[in-house]
Amino acid sequence: MWRLLKYAALLVLLILVVFAAAVGLNTALTGSRQIAVAPTAPEPLDEQAAAQRLAAAVRFQTISNFLAPDQNADQFRALHAHLEQSFPTAHRALKRETIGTYSLLYTWEGSDPAARPILLMAHQDVVPIAPGTETDWQAPPFDGVIRDGFIWGRGAWDNKGNLYSMMEAVEALAAQGFKPKRTIYLAFGHDEEVSGQRGAKAIAALLAARNVKLAFVLDEGLLVMHNAIPGLDKPAALIGVAEKGYVTLLLELSATPGHSSMPPRRTAIGMMSAALARLENQSFPPALRGVVRDMFETLAPEMTGLNRVLFANLWLFRPLVERELSKSAGTDAMLRTTTALTIVSAGNKDNVLPGRADAAVNFRLLPGDTQDSVIAHTRRAMNNEAVAIKPDTFNSDPSPVTPMQGADYTMLARTIREVFPETVVAPGLMIAATDSRHFVGVADNIFRFSPVRATNADLTRFHGTNERISVQNYAEVIRFYRRLIRNAATP
């Protein structure tokens, strides 16, 4: 008996030694996946003048409203006039069209009609200021203030910073006499924050009608993140090669109305609440796969310490890593199709039993899930056939995944490292929705990347209070688009 236990212990020890050796060897042999490039010398740029132009753009209150699309017509038209005034050379070199009343499509005709065109995207519209938070801003949100090295205001980051930096890049290149070999489109939607139906979708439809097939689209997206990934000392520049789907389900439950003094055992509010609680408690399982796994495996060789060991050996440590990543809302959203209860309404008087309860649930879908699979999951989880499920109008499945092995991804990664040489570039999953989803049918590849530096603390500024971008970073953004256009102009 003791001899058997001894052999069993030795066998366990041997297995542990083999696993430890395999983990150590695999960690040591996991080499960098970064493209070796020489950083480019910064091109001359009047940073303060560029900052002033962006600050002026912030002052136009281009807040979009789906139900009242013309509510800020004067602001959008004033922004268009400011673009023309600020970038005269670009407006002479490019053709400008107005689409869907307020969206803009610029065409920089290439010299080779056989070369596949590309499209750079940004959006003009911004979200409103949350009521009651106006005095929390360090500078009034629509004053376009430059202070302490930052351009402050709504839209400085999302997304006029991208829009104006693209125009700054085109203006400088056109002034130098630069002519692209392939056609370059600039698409600036006006309603991205409220679905992009009238703007980006209309532009995509127009290009499709003209039989335009784009080599790639670059839209807003993931950022240059500092100190955001444990074990990674360098900034991470993440290229969104896929976007989560956006599905809202409208739920409706009817019951018999009546007097609150004689309530039945099951009321509309009670049944709806129970169904929503079951749905929230039965979330989709986490899965470290696909794009997110590619991201961590690309970052792993650049990590230090225990994180390098864990992410370089996901074949062994994946369950542990999934459990740890699921503890944070930000990383958990990368691992699963998320469920968010966003609207509940029922009743209008305290002594009347409502005859109806309504709710809205928003899901952000991982690639691989679909609207149909989410509806099926919702029915099973709620376990109440009395709840009617209606998909919302503007739902969309996850985007296709752009391969990181392609020439366009390599070109983009090389450009990032030329302008941001200290960064680690990796593919990533965009968890929010962008206008780029409307171009799936007219583009081979879609990338979602904004060359904006940020920390985790800065993410609260996105759609929040004290939105800003540093003057120095804004200059980097302009230089990035200059370099990108040069690199991409010749296929």
Backbone torsions as a table, in degrees:
resi	resn	phi	psi	omega
1	MET	NA	-49.9	179.9
2	TRP	-63.2	-35.2	179.8
3	ARG	-66.0	-39.6	177.9
4	LEU	-63.8	-41.7	177.8
5	LEU	-63.3	-38.6	179.6
6	LYS	-63.9	-45.1	179.2
7	TYR	-64.0	-39.6	178.8
8	ALA	-62.8	-42.0	179.3
9	ALA	-64.4	-41.3	179.1
10	LEU	-64.8	-37.7	179.1
11	LEU	-64.9	-43.6	177.7
12	VAL	-61.4	-43.8	179.2
13	LEU	-61.7	-41.5	179.4
14	LEU	-63.3	-42.5	178.9
15	ILE	-62.2	-42.3	179.5
16	LEU	-63.7	-40.0	178.7
17	VAL	-64.0	-42.5	179.3
18	VAL	-63.1	-44.5	178.8
19	PHE	-63.8	-43.4	179.1
20	ALA	-61.6	-41.4	179.4
21	ALA	-66.2	-41.2	179.5
22	ALA	-64.0	-43.2	179.1
23	VAL	-63.7	-45.7	-179.5
24	GLY	-63.6	-43.3	-179.3
25	LEU	-67.1	-43.4	-179.6
26	ASN	-63.7	-39.3	178.3
27	THR	-64.2	-43.8	-178.2
28	ALA	-67.3	-34.0	-175.8
29	LEU	-89.5	-3.6	179.1
30	THR	-75.5	102.3	-175.4
31	GLY	-90.0	163.2	-178.4
32	SER	-64.5	142.3	176.0
33	ARG	-104.5	11.6	-176.7
34	GLN	-79.7	144.4	178.0
35	ILE	-78.1	127.7	178.9
36	ALA	-81.1	114.3	179.3
37	VAL	-136.5	155.4	175.4
38	ALA	-89.3	131.2	178.0
39	PRO	-62.9	144.8	179.3
40	THR	-89.1	147.8	175.4
41	ALA	-69.5	134.1	-179.7
42	PRO	-58.2	129.1	177.8
43	GLU	-72.5	150.2	179.0
44	PRO	-56.9	140.7	-175.8
45	LEU	-159.4	131.7	174.2
46	ASP	-83.8	90.0	-172.9
47	GLU	-62.1	-40.5	-177.0
48	GLN	-68.7	-39.4	178.6
49	ALA	-65.0	-41.8	177.9
50	ALA	-63.3	-41.6	178.5
51	ALA	-62.2	-39.0	179.1
52	GLN	-64.2	-38.3	179.0
53	ARG	-66.0	-40.9	177.2
54	LEU	-66.3	-41.7	178.8
55	ALA	-58.8	-39.4	177.6
56	ALA	-64.7	-37.9	179.3
57	ALA	-64.5	-34.5	179.7
58	VAL	-61.5	-29.2	-175.4
59	ARG	-71.0	-17.0	176.1
60	PHE	-82.1	119.1	-174.4
61	GLN	-85.5	73.5	-176.9
62	THR	-84.6	60.6	178.6
63	ILE	-81.5	125.9	-179.1
64	SER	-89.4	151.1	179.8
65	ASN	-144.5	116.1	-175.3
66	PHE	-62.7	-40.5	-176.5
67	LEU	-78.8	-22.9	179.5
68	ALA	-131.0	73.4	-171.9
69	PRO	-64.3	-18.9	-177.8
70	ASP	-101.2	10.9	-172.7
71	GLN	-64.4	-27.9	179.3
72	ASN	-121.8	38.9	-178.3
73	ALA	-56.1	-41.8	-178.5
74	ASP	-64.1	-33.5	-179.6
75	GLN	-70.7	-42.0	177.9
76	PHE	-64.9	-42.4	-179.9
77	ARG	-66.7	-35.9	177.4
78	ALA	-66.9	-36.9	176.5
79	LEU	-64.3	-41.2	178.8
80	HIS	-61.5	-42.4	179.0
81	ALA	-65.2	-38.0	179.4
82	HIS	-66.2	-38.3	176.7
83	LEU	-60.5	-45.8	-178.9
84	GLU	-65.2	-38.7	179.6
85	GLN	-70.6	-37.4	-174.6
86	SER	-78.5	-28.8	-174.0
87	PHE	-128.3	66.9	-174.9
88	PRO	-65.9	-38.0	-179.1
89	THR	-66.1	-41.5	177.5
90	ALA	-61.7	-38.8	-178.5
91	HIS	-73.3	-20.3	172.8
92	ARG	-81.2	-33.3	-176.0
93	ALA	-83.6	-26.5	-175.2
94	LEU	-112.5	151.5	172.5
95	LYS	-89.3	133.2	179.3
96	ARG	-115.2	131.8	176.2
97	GLU	-124.5	144.8	174.6
98	THR	-100.3	124.3	-175.6
99	ILE	-119.1	138.2	177.3
100	GLY	57.8	35.7	175.3
101	THR	80.3	-45.3	-173.3
102	TYR	-128.9	-10.6	178.9
103	SER	-80.2	154.0	-176.5
104	LEU	-121.9	137.4	173.6
105	LEU	-125.9	116.9	176.4
106	TYR	-102.9	141.0	177.4
107	THR	-124.0	119.1	174.7
108	TRP	-105.0	99.5	-171.3
109	GLU	-64.4	130.7	178.3
110	GLY	-85.9	160.7	-178.6
111	SER	-80.3	-18.5	-178.5
112	ASP	-113.2	102.6	-177.9
113	PRO	-65.1	-17.0	179.9
114	ALA	-84.1	-14.6	-178.3
115	ALA	-76.7	136.2	-179.2
116	ARG	-67.6	129.6	-179.4
117	PRO	-75.7	166.5	175.9
118	ILE	-127.5	164.1	-178.5
119	LEU	-136.7	129.0	174.1
120	LEU	-106.5	135.1	-172.9
121	MET	-122.8	150.7	168.2
122	ALA	-157.9	174.6	177.4
123	HIS	-133.0	148.2	-176.0
124	GLN	-82.8	-29.3	-170.5
125	ASP	-81.7	159.1	179.7
126	VAL	-132.2	165.2	175.7
127	VAL	-87.4	155.2	178.5
128	PRO	-71.6	167.8	175.3
129	ILE	-82.6	132.9	178.9
130	ALA	-60.1	125.8	-178.5
131	PRO	-54.8	134.5	178.7
132	GLY	91.6	-6.9	-178.8
133	THR	-104.8	2.3	-174.8
134	GLU	-57.0	-39.4	-177.2
135	THR	-78.7	-6.6	177.6
136	ASP	-79.7	-13.9	-178.9
137	TRP	-74.5	139.4	176.8
138	GLN	-71.9	-22.8	171.8
139	ALA	-140.4	141.3	-178.3
140	PRO	-52.0	135.9	-167.5
141	PRO	-63.1	-22.2	-179.9
142	PHE	-118.7	21.9	178.1
143	ASP	-89.2	-14.4	179.9
144	GLY	59.9	52.2	-176.3
145	VAL	-87.5	138.6	170.3
146	ILE	-109.0	115.9	-174.3
147	ARG	-152.1	140.6	176.5
148	ASP	56.0	31.6	177.4
149	GLY	83.0	9.9	-178.5
150	PHE	-125.4	150.4	168.4
151	ILE	-97.3	116.9	-173.8
152	TRP	-101.6	146.4	169.8
153	GLY	136.1	161.7	-179.9
154	ARG	-66.0	122.3	-179.7
155	GLY	101.9	-13.4	179.6
156	ALA	-58.1	-33.8	178.5
157	TRP	-102.5	-53.1	-173.6
158	ASP	-114.9	94.7	9.3
159	ASN	-143.8	18.4	179.2
160	LYS	-67.1	-25.1	175.5
161	GLY	-59.8	-44.1	176.4
162	ASN	-67.5	-44.7	-176.2
163	LEU	-60.3	-51.9	-176.5
164	TYR	-70.5	-32.3	177.4
165	SER	-67.9	-35.3	174.2
166	MET	-61.8	-45.1	-179.9
167	MET	-67.5	-35.6	175.1
168	GLU	-60.7	-42.5	-179.5
169	ALA	-65.1	-46.1	-179.8
170	VAL	-64.5	-42.0	179.1
171	GLU	-58.4	-46.7	-178.9
172	ALA	-65.6	-43.4	-179.2
173	LEU	-67.0	-43.0	179.5
174	ALA	-63.4	-37.6	178.9
175	ALA	-65.4	-27.2	177.4
176	GLN	-82.6	-3.2	-178.1
177	GLY	84.8	12.4	-179.0
178	PHE	-66.4	137.3	176.9
179	LYS	-131.8	121.5	-178.8
180	PRO	-71.4	147.7	175.4
181	LYS	-75.0	-38.6	177.6
182	ARG	-110.5	153.8	-177.2
183	THR	-65.4	137.7	177.9
184	ILE	-118.2	124.0	175.6
185	TYR	-101.8	144.2	170.0
186	LEU	-118.8	121.9	-177.9
187	ALA	-117.8	118.9	-177.4
188	PHE	-120.7	93.3	-180.0
189	GLY	-69.8	163.6	-177.8
190	HIS	-117.5	-0.4	-176.4
191	ASP	-140.2	32.7	-179.5
192	GLU	-58.6	-38.3	-175.7
193	GLU	-70.8	-11.0	179.1
194	VAL	-128.4	34.9	167.7
195	SER	108.7	-19.4	178.5
196	GLY	71.0	14.9	-175.7
197	GLN	-66.6	-38.5	-176.4
198	ARG	-89.6	-19.5	-175.9
199	GLY	-104.2	-85.8	-175.1
200	ALA	-59.2	-39.9	-179.6
201	LYS	-63.9	-39.1	178.8
202	ALA	-68.0	-36.9	177.7
203	ILE	-65.7	-43.8	178.7
204	ALA	-61.5	-40.7	179.3
205	ALA	-65.3	-38.4	178.7
206	LEU	-64.3	-44.5	178.6
207	LEU	-63.4	-40.0	178.1
208	ALA	-62.8	-40.8	178.9
209	ALA	-64.8	-26.4	178.1
210	ARG	-90.1	6.7	179.0
211	ASN	62.3	32.6	176.4
212	VAL	-82.8	129.9	174.0
213	LYS	-122.1	114.1	-173.5
214	LEU	-85.3	140.8	174.2
215	ALA	-68.8	-44.3	174.9
216	PHE	-158.5	159.7	174.2
217	VAL	-119.3	137.9	172.1
218	LEU	-120.7	119.0	-179.8
219	ASP	-121.5	174.9	174.0
220	GLU	-56.4	159.7	-179.8
221	GLY	174.2	-134.0	-177.0
222	LEU	-70.4	164.4	-164.3
223	LEU	-120.4	-178.6	169.3
224	VAL	-93.7	100.6	-171.4
225	MET	-95.7	132.0	178.5
226	HIS	-106.8	133.5	174.5
227	ASN	53.9	37.0	-176.5
228	ALA	-106.2	-18.9	-176.2
229	ILE	-118.5	116.5	-178.2
230	PRO	-56.2	134.8	178.4
231	GLY	87.7	-5.8	179.8
232	LEU	-111.2	111.7	-177.5
233	ASP	-81.3	-24.3	-177.4
234	LYS	-89.9	157.0	173.4
235	PRO	-64.6	145.4	179.6
236	ALA	-108.9	117.8	174.9
237	ALA	-97.2	108.7	-172.9
238	LEU	-103.8	125.4	179.1
239	ILE	-97.8	116.7	178.7
240	GLY	-72.0	107.0	179.7
241	VAL	-96.4	-2.1	176.5
242	ALA	-155.1	159.6	-178.5
243	GLU	-131.1	136.3	178.7
244	LYS	-65.9	150.8	175.8
245	GLY	-73.0	162.3	-177.8
246	TYR	-127.1	112.8	-178.2
247	VAL	-134.3	122.3	171.6
248	THR	-111.2	129.2	176.4
249	LEU	-108.4	129.2	178.0
250	LEU	-96.3	121.8	-175.9
251	LEU	-107.3	140.1	-179.1
252	GLU	-139.3	133.8	178.4
253	LEU	-135.3	127.2	180.0
254	SER	-105.6	147.5	177.6
255	ALA	-148.2	174.5	-179.7
256	THR	-82.0	121.1	177.6
257	PRO	-72.4	163.8	179.9
258	GLY	176.9	-171.4	-177.8
259	HIS	-83.1	139.1	-176.4
260	SER	-68.8	-12.8	179.2
261	SER	-75.7	-15.5	-179.3
262	MET	-131.1	64.2	-176.4
263	PRO	-75.1	142.4	173.2
264	PRO	-74.9	172.6	-179.2
265	ARG	-67.3	-27.5	-177.9
266	ARG	-126.9	118.4	179.8
267	THR	-107.5	165.7	179.4
268	ALA	-59.1	-44.1	-178.9
269	ILE	-67.1	-42.9	-179.2
270	GLY	-64.1	-44.7	-179.7
271	MET	-66.7	-41.9	178.5
272	MET	-65.4	-42.5	179.7
273	SER	-61.2	-42.1	179.5
274	ALA	-65.1	-41.6	179.4
275	ALA	-64.2	-42.0	179.4
276	LEU	-66.5	-37.7	178.8
277	ALA	-64.2	-41.7	177.9
278	ARG	-64.0	-40.6	179.9
279	LEU	-64.0	-42.6	-179.1
280	GLU	-68.4	-34.2	-178.1
281	ASN	-79.3	-14.0	179.0
282	GLN	-113.0	65.0	-178.1
283	SER	-72.4	161.5	175.9
284	PHE	-63.6	143.9	-178.0
285	PRO	-70.7	150.1	176.1
286	PRO	-72.5	150.9	179.0
287	ALA	-152.1	112.2	177.2
288	LEU	-84.8	88.8	-174.6
289	ARG	-147.8	173.8	173.5
290	GLY	59.7	-132.9	-174.7
291	VAL	-60.9	-41.7	-176.3
292	VAL	-67.4	-38.6	175.5
293	ARG	-64.3	-42.7	176.5
294	ASP	-58.2	-39.8	-179.8
295	MET	-60.7	-51.6	-176.7
296	PHE	-68.6	-33.8	177.9
297	GLU	-71.0	-27.4	175.2
298	THR	-74.7	-36.3	-179.8
299	LEU	-78.2	-26.6	-172.8
300	ALA	-52.2	-46.3	-178.0
301	PRO	-63.9	-18.8	-179.5
302	GLU	-92.9	-3.5	-178.1
303	MET	-85.3	168.7	177.2
304	THR	-124.7	162.0	172.3
305	GLY	65.0	-147.9	-174.6
306	LEU	-62.9	-36.5	-178.6
307	ASN	-62.0	-36.1	176.9
308	ARG	-62.2	-42.3	179.9
309	VAL	-64.1	-46.1	-176.3
310	LEU	-65.6	-48.0	-174.6
311	PHE	-78.9	-20.6	174.6
312	ALA	-80.1	-9.3	-177.1
313	ASN	-133.0	51.2	179.5
314	LEU	-65.3	-20.9	175.2
315	TRP	-58.3	-23.8	-179.0
316	LEU	-110.7	-41.9	-170.1
317	PHE	-100.7	8.9	-176.1
318	ARG	-55.0	-46.5	179.5
319	PRO	-59.7	-39.9	179.0
320	LEU	-65.3	-44.5	-179.5
321	VAL	-64.2	-42.9	178.0
322	GLU	-58.4	-43.0	-178.9
323	ARG	-63.9	-40.9	-179.3
324	GLU	-71.1	-41.9	179.9
325	LEU	-66.1	-29.1	-178.7
326	SER	-71.2	-12.3	-178.4
327	LYS	-76.5	-17.5	-179.9
328	SER	-111.4	133.9	-177.7
329	ALA	-59.7	-38.0	-178.0
330	GLY	-64.7	-48.3	179.9
331	THR	-79.0	-29.2	177.6
332	ASP	-61.5	-35.4	-179.1
333	ALA	-66.0	-21.8	177.7
334	MET	-79.3	-17.2	-171.9
335	LEU	-100.0	-14.0	-173.1
336	ARG	-147.2	161.6	165.4
337	THR	-73.9	118.4	-172.6
338	THR	-89.0	153.7	179.6
339	THR	-121.9	121.0	-179.0
340	ALA	-128.7	117.7	174.8
341	LEU	-80.2	114.5	-170.3
342	THR	-114.4	-28.6	-179.2
343	ILE	-139.3	133.2	172.0
344	VAL	-137.6	132.6	177.8
345	SER	-146.2	139.6	177.1
346	ALA	-171.5	143.5	173.5
347	GLY	78.6	155.0	176.7
348	ASN	-144.9	4.6	177.4
349	LYS	-154.0	142.9	-170.1
350	ASP	-72.1	-16.4	179.9
351	ASN	-113.7	21.8	179.0
352	VAL	-125.2	128.0	175.4
353	LEU	-75.6	122.8	-178.6
354	PRO	-69.4	147.0	177.4
355	GLY	-90.3	1.4	-177.7
356	ARG	-157.3	144.5	173.2
357	ALA	-130.9	136.5	-178.8
358	ASP	-124.6	151.6	177.3
359	ALA	-151.7	157.6	173.3
360	ALA	-127.7	134.8	179.2
361	VAL	-125.0	128.1	-178.8
362	ASN	-105.7	129.7	178.2
363	PHE	-116.7	140.4	170.7
364	ARG	-114.2	116.0	-165.0
365	LEU	-94.1	131.6	170.4
366	LEU	-68.4	148.9	170.5
367	PRO	-53.4	130.1	-175.7
368	GLY	113.2	-29.9	173.5
369	ASP	-90.7	159.7	-179.4
370	THR	-137.2	168.8	176.3
371	GLN	-59.1	-40.3	-179.9
372	ASP	-63.8	-40.9	-179.6
373	SER	-69.1	-32.4	177.3
374	VAL	-69.4	-40.6	177.4
375	ILE	-62.4	-43.3	179.4
376	ALA	-62.5	-42.8	178.1
377	HIS	-62.0	-41.5	-178.3
378	THR	-63.8	-41.8	178.8
379	ARG	-62.4	-45.1	-179.1
380	ARG	-64.1	-45.6	-174.7
381	ALA	-67.3	-42.9	-177.7
382	MET	-70.4	-32.7	175.6
383	ASN	53.4	45.6	177.5
384	ASN	-151.0	104.9	-177.2
385	GLU	-67.7	-14.5	-180.0
386	ALA	-72.8	-17.2	179.1
387	VAL	-85.0	116.0	177.3
388	ALA	-83.0	140.0	-178.3
389	ILE	-116.7	125.9	178.6
390	LYS	-128.5	121.6	176.7
391	PRO	-67.7	141.0	177.8
392	ASP	-71.4	166.7	-170.7
393	THR	-67.9	-40.9	-168.8
394	PHE	-103.2	29.0	178.8
395	ASN	-66.9	151.8	177.4
396	SER	-146.8	141.2	175.8
397	ASP	-73.8	166.2	176.6
398	PRO	-58.2	152.9	179.5
399	SER	-73.6	161.0	167.4
400	PRO	-62.8	159.0	179.3
401	VAL	-95.0	123.3	176.0
402	THR	-78.6	125.6	-176.8
403	PRO	-68.6	140.0	178.3
404	MET	-82.6	-0.9	178.6
405	GLN	-88.3	-6.9	-174.6
406	GLY	-78.6	163.3	-178.7
407	ALA	-65.9	-34.5	-178.7
408	ASP	-68.9	-40.5	175.9
409	TYR	-62.0	-43.7	-179.9
410	THR	-61.3	-42.1	178.6
411	MET	-62.5	-43.5	-179.7
412	LEU	-65.9	-44.4	178.2
413	ALA	-61.5	-40.3	179.0
414	ARG	-64.5	-41.1	179.3
415	THR	-62.7	-42.9	179.1
416	ILE	-59.5	-45.4	-176.9
417	ARG	-73.9	-22.4	174.0
418	GLU	-70.3	-38.0	-177.8
419	VAL	-91.2	-32.8	178.5
420	PHE	-120.7	71.7	-169.3
421	PRO	-64.7	-19.2	-177.7
422	GLU	-87.4	-0.3	-174.3
423	THR	-87.5	160.6	169.3
424	VAL	-108.2	124.2	-177.2
425	VAL	-98.8	134.3	179.0
426	ALA	-149.0	154.8	174.0
427	PRO	-71.2	155.4	179.8
428	GLY	-149.7	170.5	-180.0
429	LEU	-109.5	122.5	176.2
430	MET	-78.9	117.7	-175.3
431	ILE	-90.2	-15.6	175.7
432	ALA	-98.6	172.9	-178.4
433	ALA	-97.0	141.6	177.7
434	THR	-128.7	166.9	177.2
435	ASP	-64.3	-19.3	-176.1
436	SER	-61.7	-21.8	-178.2
437	ARG	-63.8	-21.5	179.8
438	HIS	-76.7	-9.4	-175.6
439	PHE	-104.5	11.0	-179.1
440	VAL	-55.8	-38.5	-176.1
441	GLY	-78.4	-12.0	-176.3
442	VAL	-119.3	6.0	-177.5
443	ALA	-133.9	138.2	175.9
444	ASP	-71.2	-40.7	-175.8
445	ASN	-133.2	141.9	176.9
446	ILE	-129.6	128.4	177.6
447	PHE	-119.3	146.5	-179.7
448	ARG	-127.6	101.0	-176.4
449	PHE	-151.4	132.3	172.8
450	SER	-117.7	124.3	-177.6
451	PRO	-78.1	51.2	-177.2
452	VAL	-108.9	128.3	178.2
453	ARG	-78.7	138.2	-179.4
454	ALA	-155.6	155.7	169.5
455	THR	-111.7	172.9	177.6
456	ASN	-58.4	-35.7	-179.9
457	ALA	-65.1	-30.5	-179.4
458	ASP	-71.3	-21.5	-174.3
459	LEU	-63.7	-23.7	177.6
460	THR	-69.8	-17.5	178.2
461	ARG	-74.5	-21.3	-178.8
462	PHE	-69.3	113.5	-174.2
463	HIS	64.9	10.9	-176.6
464	GLY	-117.4	-148.8	-176.0
465	THR	-93.7	147.1	176.1
466	ASN	62.9	42.8	172.9
467	GLU	-61.5	138.9	-177.2
468	ARG	-165.6	164.7	170.1
469	ILE	-144.2	140.7	-178.9
470	SER	-73.0	149.1	178.1
471	VAL	-60.1	-39.7	-179.5
472	GLN	-65.3	-44.2	179.0
473	ASN	-67.2	-36.6	178.7
474	TYR	-62.1	-37.0	175.6
475	ALA	-64.1	-38.2	176.2
476	GLU	-63.6	-39.4	-180.0
477	VAL	-62.0	-44.0	178.3
478	ILE	-61.5	-46.4	180.0
479	ARG	-63.2	-34.4	177.1
480	PHE	-60.7	-48.9	-178.4
481	TYR	-67.7	-33.5	173.9
482	ARG	-59.0	-49.5	-177.5
483	ARG	-66.0	-39.9	-179.6
484	LEU	-61.6	-45.6	-178.3
485	ILE	-63.4	-41.2	177.1
486	ARG	-61.8	-46.4	-177.3
487	ASN	-67.8	-35.0	-174.7
488	ALA	-90.0	-14.5	-171.3
489	ALA	-65.2	-29.6	179.4
490	THR	-112.7	107.1	-176.4
491	PRO	-68.7	NA	NA
